[in-house]
Each structure stands twice: as C-alpha cells, then as structure tokens.
Amino acid sequence: MSKIAVVFWSGTGNTAAMAQAVEAGAKDAGADVTLLTSDDFTADMVGQFDAIAFGCPAMGAEVLEETSFEPMFSAVENSLSGKKIAIFGSYGWGDGLWMRDWEDRCRAAGANLVADGLMANNAPSDSDLDECKSLGRSLC
C-alpha cells in the first residue's frame, strides 16, 4: 500500500476542496493517505511517504503563498529528487504563471511529476474535483 501525503495551504477553501478530492482519489486506489496543512509538514517528513501532492493557490503576482507554503516548499524541495509528486491549486486571475514556475522548480529539484500542475479557476467545479481525484489515483 502506498503512503501518500497531501500537503496544502488554502485561504478561501478552494484549494482545500481540491486537496480533499486528491485525498479521496488516492484512498479509492488503496493508498494510506495523510492530509496535512503546509504548517504541519516539514522536510524530515518527506522520506515517510512514497508520493506527495502539494496544493497552493496563486497569490499576489502569481506566486505561491508566501507566509506558510513557500517557506515549507523551499525547505522540502531539495529532498524531492526522485520522489513521485503532484501539484495543484486554485487561482482567480492570471494565466497560470505560478503553476508553470512551480512545475519548473519541481523538475529542477529532480522530482517525478506524475502530471502537469492541476489548476481550478476560483471554486473547483465538479469536473475539476474529478480531475483532482484522478490526480490522487495517479500517485498510487
């Protein structure tokens, strides 16, 4: 059974809803899933999981949330080489630059991205949530 972490930050609940759908998809595929906020995840936890899904909305000028998520991700990204990961998040404006930049960071760290970053415009639709479940299954 795969051990998977779903680590996220959410300000409005949109990315939290996506995280819960990723969790549900991974559980449906038989994984042991731990749902954590970015405040509760540290670099020394990376090795405890076979795969990790990271979720963060676009903030400000299309960047990762800077108070909690960015410091956590900066601390863990050097531990992601060879690790199976997925990234997702919601946005309200822009064209997804934050997600493309984040994908580039993950690849530069040597992470094994199981899919392109998954984005939902504002509140995730039923279709977006189905894609999140599929993303969760792809981590298994």
Backbone bond lengths (Angstrom), bond angles and torsions (degrees), N, CA, C in turn:
res aa  C-N    CA-C-N  psi(-1)  N-CA   C-N-CA  omega(-1)  CA-C   N-CA-C  phi
1 M - - - 1.450 - - 1.523 108.80 -
2 S 1.308 116.39 128.92 1.464 121.62 178.45 1.519 110.83 -72.28
3 K 1.330 114.71 140.48 1.468 120.28 172.73 1.522 107.29 -101.76
4 I 1.325 115.73 121.27 1.458 121.34 -175.13 1.520 109.94 -126.19
5 A 1.331 115.75 137.29 1.465 121.85 172.48 1.521 108.19 -106.61
6 V 1.320 116.06 138.04 1.461 122.36 170.74 1.522 105.15 -115.41
7 V 1.332 115.64 110.64 1.469 122.63 -173.36 1.522 108.11 -114.64
8 F 1.335 116.95 126.46 1.461 118.50 -174.19 1.526 112.57 -148.07
9 W 1.324 114.26 163.45 1.471 123.96 168.27 1.518 106.22 -129.95
10 S 1.321 116.16 137.66 1.462 120.11 179.67 1.519 109.41 -143.62
11 G 1.321 116.37 131.75 1.458 120.76 178.01 1.513 112.94 -97.39
12 T 1.330 117.12 -33.18 1.465 121.39 -175.55 1.519 113.13 -112.69
13 G 1.320 117.53 -8.09 1.458 121.65 -177.22 1.516 113.62 100.88
14 N 1.332 118.08 -12.59 1.467 120.41 -178.25 1.526 111.97 -66.33
15 T 1.324 116.79 -48.01 1.467 119.77 179.71 1.524 110.29 -71.38
16 A 1.331 118.11 -30.47 1.468 120.85 175.23 1.527 110.31 -62.42
17 A 1.327 117.46 -41.90 1.469 120.82 178.03 1.523 110.38 -62.77
18 M 1.323 116.29 -39.53 1.463 120.33 177.42 1.526 110.07 -64.16
19 A 1.336 117.13 -43.34 1.464 121.87 -179.88 1.525 110.81 -60.49
20 Q 1.319 116.70 -42.32 1.465 120.20 179.62 1.526 111.15 -65.06
21 A 1.334 117.27 -34.44 1.464 120.22 177.22 1.531 111.18 -71.19
22 V 1.335 117.73 -39.03 1.468 121.02 175.08 1.531 108.90 -60.65
23 E 1.331 116.00 -45.55 1.467 121.12 177.83 1.534 110.52 -57.54
24 A 1.326 117.30 -46.91 1.466 121.43 -178.58 1.527 111.25 -61.54
25 G 1.327 117.05 -42.19 1.459 120.21 179.55 1.516 112.38 -63.33
26 A 1.326 116.35 -42.32 1.468 120.13 179.08 1.526 110.82 -66.69
27 K 1.333 116.78 -40.29 1.471 119.98 177.75 1.520 110.70 -64.11
28 D 1.342 116.86 -40.85 1.467 120.74 178.16 1.525 111.28 -59.42
29 A 1.329 116.62 -29.99 1.466 121.43 179.61 1.528 112.09 -86.75
30 G 1.330 116.73 3.27 1.456 120.81 175.10 1.512 116.35 95.93
31 A 1.323 118.17 8.70 1.465 120.90 -178.07 1.527 111.61 -80.28
32 D 1.308 114.72 155.47 1.463 123.61 169.62 1.527 105.32 -91.10
33 V 1.328 118.05 110.39 1.460 122.28 -170.05 1.522 111.32 -114.17
34 T 1.332 115.64 135.02 1.458 122.84 174.60 1.523 107.97 -116.50
35 L 1.329 116.82 123.75 1.464 123.40 178.76 1.525 108.05 -98.81
36 L 1.337 116.80 122.56 1.465 122.15 -175.52 1.522 110.68 -135.21
37 T 1.331 116.29 147.29 1.461 118.97 170.32 1.524 108.01 -83.46
38 S 1.313 115.92 162.45 1.467 120.04 -179.60 1.524 111.68 -62.43
39 D 1.326 118.34 -23.89 1.467 120.84 176.75 1.523 111.99 -70.18
40 D 1.333 117.18 -21.94 1.461 121.79 -174.47 1.526 113.99 -103.13
41 F 1.332 117.90 2.03 1.464 121.35 -177.03 1.517 109.50 -113.66
42 T 1.336 116.34 134.09 1.465 121.18 -178.78 1.532 110.11 -129.51
43 A 1.314 115.52 163.74 1.465 121.26 -177.30 1.525 112.24 -58.63
44 D 1.324 118.06 -33.93 1.462 119.23 -178.50 1.531 112.45 -71.90
45 M 1.324 118.08 -7.20 1.462 121.85 178.10 1.532 112.71 -89.91
46 V 1.330 118.26 -14.56 1.469 121.79 -175.36 1.525 111.14 -54.75
47 G 1.314 117.79 -44.63 1.458 122.03 -177.16 1.515 114.80 -67.79
48 Q 1.322 117.90 -13.14 1.467 121.45 -179.98 1.529 112.59 -78.36
49 F 1.341 116.93 -10.06 1.459 120.84 -173.17 1.527 111.38 -123.99
50 D 1.339 115.17 144.23 1.462 121.19 176.19 1.523 111.29 -75.31
51 A 1.329 116.06 -30.39 1.463 121.92 -178.87 1.524 108.71 -151.02
52 I 1.336 115.45 155.01 1.466 120.80 -179.17 1.522 108.84 -137.89
53 A 1.326 115.66 133.46 1.463 121.62 170.91 1.520 106.99 -106.55
54 F 1.316 116.54 128.69 1.462 122.32 178.38 1.525 109.02 -111.03
55 G 1.333 116.59 132.38 1.455 120.60 179.07 1.513 112.07 -127.32
56 C 1.332 115.87 129.74 1.465 121.13 178.87 1.526 109.03 -155.34
57 P 1.331 117.14 134.36 1.464 119.21 176.79 1.523 111.49 -76.53
58 A 1.315 114.61 164.30 1.467 120.40 171.24 1.521 107.84 -73.08
59 M 1.313 115.70 137.34 1.464 120.92 178.80 1.524 108.34 -128.57
60 G 1.315 116.16 157.07 1.462 121.13 174.40 1.511 112.64 48.81
61 A 1.322 115.69 -124.81 1.468 121.85 -179.26 1.529 109.86 -89.28
62 E 1.339 116.18 55.43 1.464 123.08 -179.66 1.527 112.32 55.44
63 V 1.329 114.85 61.89 1.457 122.25 174.87 1.527 108.28 -130.66
64 L 1.335 116.15 165.27 1.457 121.03 173.41 1.526 109.43 -67.69
65 E 1.328 116.80 152.30 1.470 121.64 178.45 1.530 108.32 -54.96
66 E 1.342 116.85 129.35 1.466 121.31 -165.00 1.521 116.56 -92.20
67 T 1.321 119.06 -15.42 1.461 120.60 -175.44 1.522 112.99 -89.82
68 S 1.317 116.97 -40.44 1.458 121.74 -177.09 1.529 112.31 -115.05
69 F 1.339 116.77 -54.56 1.464 119.50 -171.37 1.522 113.15 -69.50
70 E 1.320 117.79 -50.50 1.475 120.54 -177.71 1.527 112.08 -57.59
71 P 1.353 119.45 -46.86 1.472 117.99 177.94 1.533 112.60 -60.77
72 M 1.337 117.03 -40.02 1.459 120.14 178.19 1.524 110.07 -64.12
73 F 1.349 117.61 -47.63 1.462 119.93 -177.06 1.527 111.27 -65.19
74 S 1.316 117.12 -39.14 1.472 120.32 176.76 1.522 110.85 -60.05
75 A 1.332 116.47 -37.02 1.465 120.79 -179.51 1.528 112.28 -71.39
76 V 1.343 117.55 -31.16 1.466 119.55 -176.37 1.525 114.12 -96.04
77 E 1.333 119.01 -18.85 1.465 118.69 -168.98 1.527 113.79 -62.23
78 N 1.326 119.13 -28.96 1.464 120.22 177.33 1.523 112.49 -73.48
79 S 1.341 117.11 -9.46 1.468 121.93 177.88 1.525 112.12 -98.90
80 L 1.327 117.72 5.24 1.464 120.83 -173.03 1.525 114.54 -93.98
81 S 1.323 118.24 -0.67 1.461 120.36 -178.56 1.529 110.34 -58.80
82 G 1.336 116.20 123.92 1.455 121.70 179.89 1.515 114.84 79.34
83 K 1.315 117.92 -5.95 1.470 122.29 -178.05 1.522 109.88 -81.61
84 K 1.327 116.21 136.58 1.463 121.96 175.59 1.530 107.58 -76.80
85 I 1.350 116.63 120.00 1.458 119.81 -179.13 1.530 111.04 -136.34
86 A 1.327 113.67 163.94 1.462 122.77 172.27 1.521 106.82 -137.46
87 I 1.334 116.58 151.32 1.463 120.74 176.68 1.526 109.15 -131.08
88 F 1.328 114.95 146.63 1.458 120.35 -177.24 1.525 109.34 -156.23
89 G 1.330 116.17 163.02 1.455 120.49 176.14 1.515 111.91 173.96
90 S 1.322 114.35 168.11 1.460 120.88 179.39 1.524 109.90 -106.39
91 Y 1.321 114.51 162.23 1.461 120.11 178.77 1.522 108.68 -149.78
92 G 1.324 115.68 158.55 1.453 119.89 -179.76 1.512 113.17 -118.43
93 W 1.318 116.74 -11.52 1.463 121.73 -178.08 1.519 107.99 -155.25
94 G 1.311 116.41 172.34 1.462 120.25 177.47 1.519 111.46 83.55
95 D 1.332 114.54 -169.80 1.465 119.80 -174.84 1.523 113.33 -125.56
96 G 1.314 117.59 16.55 1.457 120.56 177.87 1.518 115.04 95.58
97 L 1.329 117.71 15.12 1.462 120.83 179.77 1.524 111.39 -55.58
98 W 1.334 117.02 -40.80 1.465 119.51 -178.96 1.518 111.03 -59.98
99 M 1.332 117.71 -37.13 1.459 121.04 -179.16 1.528 110.31 -72.00
100 R 1.316 117.66 -42.46 1.475 120.13 178.25 1.530 110.85 -62.30
101 D 1.331 116.71 -42.93 1.467 120.40 177.46 1.525 110.82 -62.31
102 W 1.324 116.35 -40.51 1.465 121.94 -179.76 1.531 110.18 -66.46
103 E 1.327 117.45 -42.49 1.470 120.57 175.78 1.527 110.42 -58.34
104 D 1.326 117.06 -44.10 1.465 121.10 179.02 1.525 111.01 -60.13
105 R 1.323 117.50 -42.66 1.469 121.31 178.26 1.524 110.74 -61.50
106 C 1.324 116.52 -43.83 1.464 120.57 -179.27 1.523 110.99 -62.82
107 R 1.318 116.10 -44.72 1.469 119.74 179.41 1.529 110.92 -64.91
108 A 1.330 116.91 -40.79 1.468 120.86 178.97 1.526 111.13 -63.09
109 A 1.336 116.79 -30.28 1.463 121.29 178.60 1.527 111.55 -79.85
110 G 1.334 117.41 -6.31 1.459 121.16 179.11 1.512 114.34 87.21
111 A 1.330 117.18 11.47 1.459 120.67 179.70 1.524 110.40 -69.42
112 N 1.324 115.50 152.76 1.457 122.76 176.91 1.530 107.86 -98.03
113 L 1.338 116.98 91.83 1.468 120.93 178.46 1.523 108.89 -71.27
114 V 1.337 116.75 122.97 1.464 120.20 -177.93 1.522 112.22 -77.60
115 A 1.332 117.05 -16.79 1.470 122.42 -179.66 1.518 108.17 -162.96
116 D 1.323 115.95 165.45 1.463 119.29 171.51 1.520 108.68 -61.72
117 G 1.334 116.16 154.62 1.455 120.30 177.89 1.519 111.12 -56.57
118 L 1.326 116.00 136.87 1.460 122.16 -176.94 1.524 109.55 -98.23
119 M 1.332 116.45 124.78 1.464 121.46 -177.27 1.522 110.63 -119.51
120 A 1.343 115.62 143.45 1.463 122.07 172.35 1.518 107.64 -124.71
121 N 1.322 116.54 132.31 1.462 121.17 177.76 1.522 108.41 -81.44
122 N 1.339 116.15 111.35 1.467 123.86 -176.10 1.520 109.94 60.62
123 A 1.336 118.12 -135.46 1.463 120.65 -178.54 1.525 109.56 -67.48
124 P 1.335 117.57 132.60 1.461 119.45 -178.92 1.532 111.57 -66.04
125 S 1.328 115.51 135.53 1.467 121.77 176.54 1.534 108.77 -77.88
126 D 1.323 116.71 172.21 1.462 120.16 175.34 1.524 110.56 -58.49
127 S 1.327 116.40 -38.44 1.464 120.75 177.79 1.529 110.94 -64.27
128 D 1.343 116.73 -42.33 1.467 120.77 177.29 1.523 110.32 -60.83
129 L 1.336 116.83 -42.86 1.464 120.56 -179.17 1.524 111.08 -66.56
130 D 1.332 117.51 -35.28 1.467 120.28 174.65 1.528 110.50 -63.39
131 E 1.338 116.59 -40.11 1.469 120.27 176.91 1.527 110.69 -64.29
132 C 1.334 116.83 -36.93 1.469 120.68 177.36 1.526 110.43 -63.88
133 K 1.321 117.12 -42.31 1.464 120.39 177.87 1.526 110.27 -61.97
134 S 1.314 116.20 -42.20 1.467 120.71 177.63 1.526 110.76 -62.50
135 L 1.329 116.23 -39.37 1.466 120.63 177.51 1.525 110.03 -61.58
136 G 1.330 116.55 -43.21 1.461 120.57 177.32 1.520 111.89 -59.88
137 R 1.330 116.51 -42.97 1.471 120.27 178.70 1.524 111.29 -64.09
138 S 1.331 117.03 -34.20 1.471 120.20 -177.70 1.527 112.54 -69.16
139 L 1.318 117.22 -15.80 1.465 120.57 178.26 1.523 112.44 -80.30
140 C 1.333 117.14 -13.76 1.471 121.36 -175.88 1.519 112.02 -82.79
